């Protein structure tokens, strides 16, 4: 069973930064497309950023976070990161990590990590 574990959430003031981490168990991490999603109370879960597997490491960002967020991965550590800068109150949500087998419906979710942006 693949396990996905997020960490790094917390309380930060507007304008501050956080780095989220997500560790995935098993030996197939490098083949997964990795994504960070978020869900605020009363809202649908939305994609924040994703990064492909393989050599190209294509990234995709939601318009709402573009230029403020960077997704990266370290295949040697089975870890994907989400560096978030210039945080805004509207960024507050539970952030979830998703590991997806490309061209497949199979994916694995973590339990989420809470990000609160408040003064």
Secondary structure, 3 states (H helix, E strand, C coil): CCCEEEECCEEECCCCCEEEEEEECCCCHHHEEEEEEEECCCCCCEEEEEECCCCCCCEEECCCCCCCEEEEEEHHHCEEEEEECCCCHHHCEEEEEEEEECCCCCEEECCCEEEEECC
